[in-house]
Amino acid sequence: MRIGYVLLILSILLVCLWFTYVSVQSKEYYRRAFRMLMWAGVIMYVNHLYGISMEEGLLPYNQGMIIAERIIHYIMTVSVYSLYAYFMLCLLNQFHYYPMWKKILLFVPAIIMDIMIVASPFTHLIFYMQDGIIYRGSFFWLLMLVRAFYAIGATIRGIMKRRFLPKIFGQCVVLVASFAVLQAVAFIVLQDETLYYSMLIVNIVVFLLALTVVEFYKDSYTGLLNRKAYEQYVSKEIYNQNNKMVYLIKLKNYTYLKENCHEVAIVEIIRELAERIKEYSMLTSVYYIGMGRFVVIVHTKDKFSEQDFFDKLRNRMDDTFLLNGAAVHLQLFVAVINLDCDKNVRLNYKRYFTACDDMRYNSNEPVEVIQGDSFGIDQLQRYRSVEEAIERALVEKEFSMFYQPIIETATGRIISAEALIRLHDRVLGFVSPEEFIPISENNGKILEISEYVIDEVFHFISDHDLEKLGVEFIEINLSVMQCMDKKLSDKLVFYLNKYNIDPTHINLEITETATNYDEQRLSEQLHRLKNLGFTFSLDDYGTGYSNLVRVLEYPVDVIKLDKSIVWSAFQNRDSFVTLKNLISMFHDVHRKIVAEGIESEEQMNMLKKLECDYLQGYFYSKPIDKDAFISYVQHNQKYN
């Protein structure tokens, strides 16, 4: 009967062990720890089955084998409890980041006890055999103490840390801990090995259930807590006074990587970042919420150094990452939300977090850090309102196109115009492009807006014979995301065919910052479009890290000098000399020049003397709607 019972329990244990290998292909440390715990249980039950078989006469009774069975039994009981402690620490995401000496220290009591157990046939310290009967030695209490040390110590640690985890995660930790302690207490009080083995299998089933629940809240790629865990924590625990700081960490390059790289390569980069963030923070509350975004929550009692954390992140980001065999530089954006600084921040956490998530990047540093709690409530509400206005405009066609004339200095004729999008919302009224464009770039709506612009401009060109009016082409701004879009050429060809227009009537403007991303991909994209017949302008020259050699690598026909260069030329002589030399230099390499921001006759006359090719600015005209633009061009034709 006893053998049948043990075989049944052993079968259940083996099924549970099999389940841990086939259910989730996880490399998480807690799963490895659990498998080790299960294997220890299997060895213990096989050993117990052998002992029962000898007791019931199914196998030859041998004193040496009885002693060996007891040695294995006691070693395995110590192993089960020490592995339980290891499992609990891994479950709490702590053991992996302990220094090596601390990891070794955890198992020192078990190792010492194992040595004492193996030596017991000679020392009689833990057990001994006399007249064929096993007796407990004088230090058997130490064996019980070591078991209690692991069971109670790990349990206390788990209960202490549970409040920093998703609620159901914390409940699982408490459940696992409670059953482990119950098993230990029951054995100490009742001294019944059958009860001990029965409770062990119950514990393992409880552990397995807890593991299944935990993995529901784990991201399968990174091993971090996932978005479900984060949302549950925010909805129930974020207002708790134990929470001190929140760090939103975003991979700036994620959208570009997603659009242009294989998923396997992206996953590897995300995994490495996850490992580094876990390692550098040494915290349990680290989440991966998708789209290249991580959240680190720091609690009041956590030992965490913000400066050390940032220093380590910067050191790592200064180095390159391997992407499809190539070394690339990546950048992080970190928003810090201090929950202790202001009650309003805690109460309006979700708004602050959303604003930080949608914020425009303002730096090319490897790690850009901003103080996310510095926003006022009005700013947050405005941000969300503009987002809603963008959504309405896309659905209800509330965007409109305006055109700013570009004048040829030699003749005074309008030869081109820059297409500029405007938003007049029925709720907010006029919304500046300087406000809604950065927001749309951050939330990904810029691609939809850009496609709207292409459609409208192509339609406008097809409806008016601009060539007869002397307008050679219309300039369309391309966002960075568009420049890197592998489908851009297909989209442009689609609209060329749709409206039956010549690509030479379109000049595509790229910004200088676009050249800071993937230079090779950008170059390939521009040359592909150049072969289709499009021309290019480089906008805002002088606002970034201006590099003439790099600019000349691209098939750019026109260089647009930023208004800051033009205006500063009227402030000091050095800037004037710079402007003069820039115009001369670009002419030498056969590029046309547009000077932006012309607002006075003095500026116009000076740039004519410098032989700048084209002028654009409020001195001639502000951006105007399509009907006003056609009238303006017709009026200009009469006098030039």
C-alpha positions in Angstrom: 0.0 0.0 0.0 2.8 2.4 0.9 4.6 1.6 -2.3 1.5 2.3 -4.4 1.0 5.6 -2.6 4.6 6.7 -3.2 4.4 5.6 -6.9 1.3 7.7 -7.3 3.0 10.7 -5.7 6.1 10.2 -7.8 4.0 10.0 -10.9 2.3 13.3 -10.1 5.7 14.9 -9.4 7.1 13.7 -12.8 4.1 15.1 -14.6 4.6 18.5 -12.8 8.3 18.3 -13.8 7.4 17.6 -17.4 4.9 20.5 -17.4 7.7 22.9 -16.4 9.7 22.0 -19.5 6.9 22.1 -22.1 4.6 24.8 -20.8 6.8 27.9 -21.3 10.2 27.9 -23.0 11.4 30.3 -20.3 15.0 30.9 -19.3 14.0 32.8 -16.2 16.1 32.0 -13.1 13.0 31.3 -11.0 11.9 28.6 -13.5 15.4 27.0 -13.4 15.3 27.1 -9.6 11.9 25.5 -9.6 13.1 22.7 -11.9 16.1 22.1 -9.6 13.6 21.9 -6.7 11.5 19.4 -8.6 14.5 17.2 -9.4 15.5 17.2 -5.8 11.9 16.1 -5.0 12.1 13.3 -7.6 15.4 12.0 -6.2 14.0 12.1 -2.7 10.9 10.1 -3.7 12.9 7.5 -5.7 15.2 7.2 -2.6 12.1 6.9 -0.3 10.6 4.2 -2.7 13.9 2.3 -2.4 13.8 2.5 1.4 10.2 1.3 1.6 11.0 -1.6 -0.8 13.7 -2.8 1.6 11.4 -2.4 4.7 8.6 -4.5 3.0 11.0 -7.2 1.8 10.7 -6.4 -1.9 14.5 -5.7 -2.0 17.3 -7.4 0.0 17.8 -5.7 3.4 21.3 -4.3 3.6 22.6 -2.1 6.4 25.0 -0.3 4.1 22.1 0.5 1.7 19.9 1.6 4.6 22.6 4.1 5.7 23.0 5.3 2.1 19.2 5.8 1.9 19.3 7.9 5.1 22.2 10.0 3.8 20.4 10.7 0.6 17.2 11.4 2.4 18.7 13.9 4.8 20.8 15.6 2.0 17.7 15.9 -0.2 15.6 17.4 2.6 18.2 20.1 3.1 18.4 20.6 -0.6 14.7 21.0 -0.9 14.6 23.8 1.7 17.7 25.5 0.3 16.4 25.3 -3.2 13.1 26.7 -1.9 15.0 29.7 -0.6 16.8 30.0 -3.9 13.5 29.7 -5.8 11.9 32.4 -3.6 14.7 34.9 -4.2 14.6 34.2 -7.9 10.8 34.7 -7.9 11.5 38.1 -6.3 14.0 38.9 -9.0 16.9 39.3 -6.5 19.3 36.4 -6.5 20.6 37.0 -10.0 22.0 40.4 -9.0 23.6 39.3 -5.7 27.4 39.5 -5.7 29.1 36.1 -5.9 30.1 36.0 -2.2 26.5 36.5 -1.2 25.2 33.8 -3.6 27.8 31.4 -2.1 26.9 32.4 1.4 23.3 31.4 0.9 24.3 27.8 0.4 27.0 27.6 3.0 24.7 26.2 5.8 23.4 23.5 3.4 26.9 22.6 2.3 28.1 22.3 6.0 25.1 20.2 6.9 25.6 17.9 3.9 29.2 17.3 5.0 28.0 16.5 8.5 25.3 14.1 7.1 27.8 12.3 4.9 30.2 12.0 7.9 27.5 10.8 10.3 28.1 7.1 9.9 31.5 7.8 11.5 30.7 10.8 13.8 27.1 9.9 14.8 26.4 13.7 14.8 23.2 13.7 12.7 22.2 10.0 12.8 23.7 6.5 13.4 22.7 2.9 13.1 22.7 0.5 16.0 21.4 -3.1 15.9 19.9 -2.4 12.4 17.9 0.6 13.7 18.5 4.3 12.7 18.7 6.7 15.6 19.1 10.5 15.7 22.4 11.9 16.6 23.2 14.6 19.2 23.2 17.3 16.5 20.0 16.3 14.7 18.5 19.5 16.0 21.0 21.4 13.8 19.5 19.7 10.8 16.1 20.9 11.9 17.5 24.4 12.5 19.0 24.6 9.0 15.7 23.5 7.4 13.9 26.2 9.5 16.5 28.8 8.6 15.8 28.3 4.9 12.0 27.9 5.2 11.4 30.8 7.6 14.1 33.1 6.2 12.9 32.9 2.6 9.3 33.1 3.7 9.9 36.3 5.7 11.8 37.8 2.7 9.0 36.9 0.3 6.3 38.4 2.6 8.4 41.6 3.1 8.8 42.1 -0.6 5.4 41.1 -1.8 4.0 44.7 -1.5 6.3 45.8 -4.2 4.9 43.3 -6.7 1.6 43.0 -8.5 -1.1 42.1 -6.0 -1.8 38.6 -7.3 2.0 38.0 -7.6 2.4 39.0 -3.9 -0.5 36.7 -3.0 1.3 33.8 -4.7 4.5 34.5 -2.8 2.5 34.4 0.5 0.7 31.2 -0.5 4.0 29.4 -1.5 5.6 30.7 1.8 2.7 29.6 3.9 2.7 26.0 2.6 6.4 25.7 3.0 6.3 26.8 6.6 3.3 24.5 7.3 5.2 21.6 5.9 8.2 22.3 8.1 6.1 22.8 11.3 4.0 19.7 10.7 7.1 17.6 10.3 8.8 19.1 13.4 5.7 18.6 15.6 4.4 15.3 14.3 7.7 13.7 13.2 5.8 11.8 10.5 7.8 11.2 7.3 4.7 10.1 5.3 3.0 13.4 6.2 6.2 15.2 5.2 6.3 13.6 1.8 2.6 14.2 1.2 2.9 17.9 2.1 6.0 18.2 -0.2 4.0 17.2 -3.2 1.2 19.5 -2.2 3.8 22.3 -1.9 5.2 21.5 -5.3 1.7 21.7 -6.9 1.1 25.0 -5.2 4.5 26.3 -6.4 3.6 25.2 -9.9 0.3 27.1 -9.8 2.1 30.1 -8.4 4.6 29.9 -11.2 1.8 29.8 -13.8 0.3 32.9 -12.4 3.6 34.7 -12.2 4.4 34.0 -15.8 1.0 35.5 -16.8 2.5 38.8 -15.5 5.9 38.3 -17.0 7.0 39.5 -20.5 8.1 36.4 -22.4 11.0 38.2 -24.2 12.6 40.1 -21.4 11.5 38.2 -18.2 10.5 41.5 -16.7 7.1 42.2 -15.3 4.8 43.0 -18.3 2.2 45.6 -19.1 -0.6 43.7 -17.4 1.4 43.8 -14.2 2.2 47.5 -14.6 -1.4 48.5 -15.2 -2.6 46.4 -12.2 0.0 48.0 -10.0 -0.8 51.5 -11.2 -4.5 51.0 -10.7 -4.2 49.7 -7.2 -0.9 50.6 -5.7 0.7 53.7 -7.3 -1.0 56.0 -4.7 0.6 54.1 -1.9 3.1 56.2 0.2 5.7 53.4 -0.3 6.2 54.5 -3.9 8.9 57.1 -4.3 10.1 57.5 -7.9 9.1 56.3 -11.3 11.5 56.1 -14.3 10.1 55.8 -17.8 12.9 54.6 -20.0 12.3 54.6 -23.8 14.5 53.4 -26.6 14.4 56.4 -28.9 15.3 54.3 -32.0 12.5 51.8 -31.5 10.1 53.0 -34.2 12.9 53.1 -36.7 14.1 49.6 -35.7 10.5 48.2 -35.9 10.0 49.6 -39.3 13.4 48.5 -40.8 14.8 45.6 -38.9 14.0 41.9 -38.4 12.0 41.2 -35.2 14.6 38.7 -34.0 17.3 41.5 -34.0 15.0 43.9 -32.2 14.1 41.3 -29.5 17.8 40.7 -28.9 18.4 44.4 -28.3 15.3 44.7 -26.0 16.5 41.7 -24.0 20.0 43.2 -23.5 18.5 46.5 -22.4 16.2 44.6 -20.0 19.2 42.8 -18.5 21.2 46.0 -18.1 18.3 47.9 -16.5 17.6 45.1 -14.1 21.3 44.8 -13.3 21.9 48.5 -12.9 18.8 49.2 -10.8 18.9 46.1 -8.6 15.2 46.4 -8.1 12.2 44.0 -8.2 9.8 46.5 -9.7 11.1 46.7 -13.3 8.5 46.5 -16.1 8.6 46.1 -19.9 5.4 47.7 -21.2 6.1 47.2 -24.9 7.3 49.4 -27.8 10.8 49.7 -26.4 9.5 51.2 -23.1 10.6 50.2 -19.6 9.3 51.4 -16.2 11.3 51.3 -13.0 9.4 51.9 -9.8 11.5 52.8 -6.7 10.1 52.4 -3.2 10.9 54.3 -0.1 13.0 51.4 1.5 14.8 50.4 -1.7 18.6 50.9 -1.8 18.8 52.8 -5.0 21.2 55.4 -6.3 19.8 57.4 -9.2 23.3 58.8 -10.1 24.9 55.4 -10.2 22.0 54.1 -12.3 22.3 56.9 -14.8 26.1 56.6 -15.0 25.9 52.9 -15.8 23.2 53.5 -18.4 25.3 56.2 -20.1 28.4 54.1 -20.1 26.5 51.3 -21.8 24.8 53.5 -24.3 28.2 55.1 -25.2 29.1 51.7 -26.6 27.6 50.1 -29.6 25.0 47.4 -30.0 25.1 44.6 -32.5 22.2 44.8 -35.0 22.2 42.2 -37.9 26.0 41.9 -37.5 26.6 45.7 -37.6 27.6 47.9 -34.7 25.0 50.7 -34.1 24.6 53.4 -31.6 21.3 53.6 -29.7 19.8 56.3 -27.5 17.6 56.3 -24.4 15.0 58.8 -23.2 14.4 58.8 -19.4 11.6 60.7 -17.8 11.8 60.9 -14.0 8.5 61.3 -12.0 9.0 62.1 -8.3 5.9 60.9 -6.4 7.2 62.5 -3.2 7.5 66.0 -4.4 3.9 67.0 -4.8 0.6 65.4 -3.9 -0.8 66.4 -7.3 1.8 64.4 -9.1 0.7 61.2 -7.2 -3.0 61.9 -7.8 -2.5 62.7 -11.5 0.2 60.1 -12.1 -1.4 58.6 -15.2 -1.5 62.1 -16.9 2.1 62.8 -16.1 3.1 59.4 -17.3 1.3 59.8 -20.6 2.7 63.3 -21.1 6.2 61.9 -20.6 5.5 59.0 -22.9 4.5 61.3 -25.7 7.2 64.0 -25.1 9.4 65.1 -27.9 13.0 64.2 -27.8 15.2 67.3 -27.5 18.7 65.9 -27.3 21.1 63.7 -29.2 22.8 62.5 -26.1 23.0 58.7 -25.5 20.8 59.1 -22.5 18.4 62.1 -22.4 17.0 62.7 -18.9 14.1 65.0 -18.2 12.1 65.8 -15.0 8.6 64.5 -15.9 6.9 65.9 -12.8 7.8 69.5 -13.8 4.6 69.8 -15.9 1.6 71.6 -14.6 -1.8 70.1 -14.8 -2.8 72.7 -17.4 0.1 71.6 -19.6 -1.0 67.9 -19.3 -4.5 68.7 -20.2 -3.4 70.8 -23.2 -1.2 68.0 -24.4 -4.1 65.5 -24.3 -6.4 68.0 -25.9 -4.0 68.4 -28.8 -3.7 64.7 -29.2 -7.5 64.4 -29.4 -7.5 67.3 -31.9 -5.1 65.4 -34.1 -7.3 62.3 -34.0 -10.4 64.4 -34.9 -8.5 66.1 -37.8 -7.5 62.8 -39.3 -11.0 61.4 -39.1 -13.0 64.5 -40.0 -10.5 66.0 -42.5 -9.9 69.2 -40.4 -6.3 69.7 -41.6 -5.7 72.2 -44.4 -2.8 73.0 -46.7 -1.2 76.4 -47.0 1.6 77.5 -49.3 4.4 79.9 -48.8 5.9 81.4 -52.0 9.6 81.0 -52.8 11.0 83.9 -54.9 13.8 83.7 -57.4 16.2 86.6 -56.6 17.4 87.1 -60.2 13.9 87.7 -61.6 11.6 88.3 -58.6 9.3 85.6 -59.9 7.6 82.9 -57.8 9.2 79.7 -59.0 8.1 77.4 -56.1 6.3 77.2 -52.8 6.6 75.2 -49.6 3.5 73.2 -48.6 2.7 73.7 -44.9 0.0 71.9 -43.0 -2.3 73.8 -40.6 -4.8 72.7 -38.0 -7.9 74.6 -37.0 -9.8 72.4 -34.6 -13.5 72.9 -33.8 -12.7 72.7 -30.1 -9.3 74.3 -29.7 -9.3 76.6 -32.6 -6.0 77.2 -34.3 -3.2 74.8 -33.2 0.3 75.7 -34.1 2.3 73.2 -36.2 5.1 73.7 -33.6 2.7 72.2 -31.1 1.0 69.4 -33.0 3.8 68.2 -35.2 6.1 67.1 -32.2 3.2 65.4 -30.5 2.3 63.5 -33.7 5.9 62.5 -34.2 5.9 61.0 -30.7 2.6 59.2 -30.9 3.2 57.9 -34.4 0.4 59.9 -36.1 3.0 61.7 -38.2 2.9 59.0 -40.9 -0.9 59.5 -41.4 -0.5 63.2 -41.4 2.3 63.0 -44.0 0.3 60.8 -46.3 -2.6 63.4 -46.0 -0.1 66.1 -47.1 1.1 64.1 -50.1 -2.5 63.4 -51.2 -3.5 67.1 -50.9 -0.5 68.5 -52.6 -0.6 66.1 -55.5 -4.3 66.8 -55.9 -3.6 70.6 -55.8 -0.9 70.3 -58.5 -3.2 68.2 -60.7 -6.0 70.7 -60.5 -3.9 73.7 -61.5 -1.5 74.1 -64.4 1.2 75.6 -62.2 3.8 75.3 -64.9 1.9 77.9 -67.0 2.0 80.2 -63.9 5.8 79.8 -63.7 5.7 77.6 -60.6 8.2 74.8 -61.3 7.6 72.6 -58.2 6.0 72.4 -54.8 8.1 71.5 -51.8 6.8 68.8 -49.4 8.4 68.2 -46.0 9.3 64.6 -45.2 9.4 63.5 -41.5 12.3 61.4 -40.3 9.9 58.4 -40.1 8.9 58.9 -43.7 12.6 59.1 -44.8 13.1 55.7 -43.2 9.8 54.2 -44.5 10.6 51.3 -46.8 7.3 51.9 -48.6 7.8 55.6 -49.2 8.6 55.2 -52.9 5.6 52.9 -53.5 3.3 55.4 -51.9 4.7 58.3 -53.9 4.4 56.4 -57.2 0.8 55.5 -56.2 -0.1 59.2 -55.9 1.8 60.1 -59.0 -0.4 57.6 -61.0 -3.5 58.6 -59.1 -3.2 62.3 -60.1 -1.2 61.8 -63.3 1.5 64.4 -62.4 5.2 64.5 -63.3 7.6 63.8 -60.4 9.7 66.8 -61.4 6.9 69.0 -60.0 7.7 67.7 -56.6 10.6 68.6 -54.4 11.0 66.6 -51.2 12.4 68.4 -48.2 14.4 66.4 -45.7 15.7 67.9 -42.4 19.3 67.9 -41.5 18.5 65.8 -38.4 17.3 63.0 -40.7 20.9 62.4 -41.6 21.7 61.5 -38.0 19.8 58.2 -38.2 20.7 55.4 -40.6 22.9 57.2 -43.2 23.1 54.2 -45.5 19.3 53.6 -45.6 18.6 57.3 -46.1 21.1 57.5 -49.0 19.5 54.4 -50.6 16.0 55.9 -50.2 16.9 59.2 -51.7 18.8 57.7 -54.6 15.8 55.5 -55.3 13.4 58.5 -55.3 15.9 60.5 -57.4 15.8 57.8 -60.1 12.1 58.2 -60.2 12.5 61.9 -61.0 12.0 63.6 -57.7 14.3 66.5 -56.5 15.4 67.2 -53.0 16.0 70.1 -50.6 17.8 69.9 -47.3 15.8 72.0 -44.9 17.0 73.9 -41.8 20.7 73.7 -42.7 22.7 75.0 -39.7 20.4 73.9 -36.9 22.1 70.5 -36.3 25.6 69.2 -36.6 26.2 70.7 -40.0 28.6 68.6 -42.0 29.2 69.7 -45.6 30.9 66.4 -46.6 28.0 64.4 -45.3 25.4 66.7 -46.9 27.1 66.3 -50.3 26.8 62.5 -50.1 23.1 62.8 -50.6 21.4 63.7 -54.0 20.2 67.1 -52.7 19.6 69.8 -55.2 18.7 72.7 -52.9 20.1 73.8 -49.6 17.7 75.8 -47.4 19.6 78.0 -44.9 17.8 78.2 -41.6 16.5 81.7 -40.6 18.7 81.7 -37.5 21.8 81.9 -39.9 20.2 84.7 -41.9 19.1 86.7 -38.8 22.4 86.4 -37.0 24.3 87.7 -40.1 22.7 91.1 -39.3 23.9 90.9 -35.7 27.6 90.5 -36.1 30.3 90.4 -38.7 31.5 86.9 -38.0 28.0 85.5 -38.8 27.8 87.6 -42.0 31.1 86.1 -43.2 29.8 82.7 -42.4 26.7 83.2 -44.4 28.6 84.6 -47.3 31.1 81.7 -47.3 28.2 79.2 -47.1 26.5 80.5 -50.2 29.8 80.6 -52.1 30.7 77.1 -51.0 27.4 75.5 -52.0 27.5 77.3 -55.3 31.0 75.8 -55.9 29.5 72.3 -55.6 26.5 73.2 -57.8 23.8 73.5 -55.2 21.0 76.1 -55.2 20.4 78.1 -52.0 17.2 79.2 -50.4 17.4 81.7 -47.5 14.5 81.3 -45.1 13.1 83.9 -42.7 13.3 87.0 -45.0 11.3 89.6 -43.2 12.8 93.0 -44.3 13.9 94.8 -47.4 17.4 95.1 -45.9 17.7 91.3 -45.7 16.4 90.9 -49.2 18.8 93.3 -50.7 21.8 91.9 -48.9 21.0 88.3 -49.9 20.6 89.4 -53.5 24.1 90.9 -53.3 25.4 87.6 -52.0 23.8 85.9 -55.0 21.5 83.7 -53.0 19.3 81.9 -55.5 15.9 81.9 -53.7 14.3 83.8 -50.9 11.4 82.8 -48.6 9.8 84.7 -45.8 7.1 87.0 -44.5 8.6 89.9 -46.4 7.0 88.4 -49.5 4.1 86.4 -48.1 3.1 84.4 -45.1 1.7 80.9 -45.8 -1.6 81.3 -47.6 -4.3 78.9 -48.7 -4.4 77.4 -52.2 -6.8 79.9 -53.7 -4.9 82.9 -52.2 -1.7 81.3 -53.5 -3.0 81.0 -57.1 -4.1 84.7 -56.9 -0.8 85.8 -55.5 1.1 84.0 -58.3 -1.1 85.5 -61.0 -0.5 88.9 -59.5 3.2 88.3 -59.3 3.3 87.3 -63.0 2.0 90.7 -64.1 4.9 92.6 -62.6 7.8 90.2 -63.2 
